[in-house]
């Protein structure tokens, strides 16, 4: 088989996914900066309307996106299977951009309640994107390039976070004002949609730009025949929910989500309350951890490729090793942060940045594991797991609210960090023991047929045994009757 091009259409698909995640993350996260400008115009551009919203109303606006986002994770996997990842991601991104466009007008007309509705809708649309992205990656990623293409695509989360935090304040301070934040993010999404519409394809055979050599390379690597993409593969629901490797993947992701939520949301509050640092006021400090996370992911990628391509570690061992580094080292650093005081602010920033950066390896360590387990059901697995995983950011702050009654109390914060560290440790331990990167039997196209065949064989065996038992009983009765007849004859004689 001829070597595929070093940069082919498969890489273009991953690059398009990277930019998609970047632009939708910008539209997701820029509200945290926009709402400051909207409620305190003097800090940015006083020429635009200012809104008098209290903290509770602002919290509704900030959280409303996730109310919708959780609801459409699972449907996202189904929609991608039904209509294809290309159209699913396109419609979701376009609709999200429309929501950004109407935000300034909606806020002027209806205030924060309308803002909440718009953000809810935007969350509903963006919720389908990640399951569809995993479905798309599974169809385009040759086995030996899964880490490369997956990491390149998913690093858009870090890129989008950095861009949102670094640019939103600048836009709000410019002549565009806070409405410009929405308009710029919408423009980026619309531009991306145009490029995606031209170059994206649901799979290699349906691409207009791919070479025959690259198409054959992808399909052969994934062990797919010419009729594969025409088939409707039933979802093995029972097998998925009873699969120990899938449950290990789910536990690992939930543990990572809990710890990362603590890193992302709670450490800034701790630094503000205990260390007297207003870290959110400094855009550089806010973006620095995510910039580190973005860059560290590529370092992990190089290490992962060296370990697997040189057969130093199997794919399973590599994922577990990197996931262990990504969760257990931050667990230790979390506990360390809890013992710092206000004279150690520089060390606090360093530890926070290292914590978030090291945690970035979990993308390669566990997030891509859904594609390993079942490439044919990757979108469904991601939809299921993301539905559960995205409940974690809702639960974690509730626990903080119960334990931390005084924002300046170091001991209370140490309890929060200890809980996160324990969850980091136990979740990864569960993943180490029961996780795997081996493709599961229920990924097979013929899985249901094989199960039906097994049932048929079992029924035949059972029926055969029943018939055999009946024949034995009849023979025993015949022998018994024969013995009785012999006894009677003997008596007569």
Secondary structure, DSSP 4 states (H G I P E B T S, - for coil): -PPPPSS-HHHHHHHHHHHHHHHHHHHHHTHHHHHHHHH-GGGS-TTS------HHHHHHHHHHHHHHHHHTHHHHHHHHHHH-HHHHHHHHHHHHHHHHHHHHHHHHHHHHHHHHHHHHHHHHHHHTHHHHHHHHHHHH--GGGHHHHHHHHHTHHHHHHHHHHHHHHHHHHSTTHHHHHHHHHHHHHHHHHHHHHHH--SSGGG-SS--HHHHHHHHHHTT--TTGGG--PPP-HHHHHT-HHHHHHHHHHHHHHHHHHIIIIIHHHHHHHTS---GGG-HHHHHHHHHHHHHHHHHHHHHHHHHHHTTSS-HHHHHHHHHHHHHHHHHHHHHHHTT--GGGHHHHHHHHHHHHHHHTTHIIIIITHHHHH-GGGHHHHHHHHHHHHHHHHHHHHHHHHHH-SSTT-HHHHHHHHHHHHHHHHHHHHHHHHH---SPPGGGSTTHHHHHHHHHHHHHHHHHHHHHHHHHHHHHHHHHHHHHHHHHHHHHH-
